[in-house]
């Protein structure tokens, strides 16, 4: 499943609101939990909303 563009994400949220459901959201704190979240989404062929915690984002900035 590809990463959603902002436009696709907005459509996902609009569709969920219209049909009364929610997308599963997962907060990740490390590359290990990010990989696990992505593997789970792929295995289930399901959309997931992934939120990277600030510490993970800061670590990514330091690697550049």
C-alpha positions in Angstrom: 0.0 0.0 0.0 1.5 3.3 -1.0 2.0 6.3 1.3 -0.9 8.6 1.0 -0.6 12.1 -0.3 -2.2 14.9 1.6 -5.1 14.8 -0.9 -5.5 11.0 -0.5 -5.4 11.3 3.3 -8.1 14.0 3.2 -10.3 11.7 1.1 -9.7 8.8 3.5 -10.8 10.9 6.5 -13.8 12.2 4.6 -14.9 8.7 3.6 -14.5 7.5 7.2 -16.6 10.3 8.5 -19.2 9.8 5.9 -19.5 6.1 6.6 -19.0 6.2 10.3 -15.7 4.4 10.8 -12.2 5.2 11.9 -8.8 4.3 10.6 -6.4 2.6 13.0 -3.7 4.9 14.1 -0.4 3.7 15.6 2.2 5.9 17.4 5.7 4.7 16.7 8.7 5.5 18.9 11.5 3.8 17.0 12.4 2.3 13.7 11.6 -1.1 15.2 8.0 -0.2 16.0 7.6 1.6 12.6 8.7 -1.6 10.8 6.3 -3.7 12.9 3.4 -1.3 12.1 4.2 -1.4 8.4 4.5 -5.2 8.4 1.1 -5.5 10.1 -0.6 -3.1 7.6 0.9 -5.0 4.7 0.0 -8.4 6.1 -3.6 -7.3 6.5 -3.7 -5.2 3.3 -5.2 -2.4 5.4 -4.7 1.3 5.7 -3.0 2.6 8.8 -2.3 6.1 10.1 1.3 6.1 11.5 2.3 8.9 13.9 6.0 9.3 14.5 6.8 10.6 18.0 9.0 13.6 18.3 11.9 11.6 19.6 12.0 9.5 16.5 11.7 12.5 14.3 14.6 14.2 16.2 16.7 11.0 15.8 16.1 11.1 12.0 17.3 14.7 11.8 20.5 13.8 13.6 21.2 11.0 11.1 21.2 13.4 8.1 
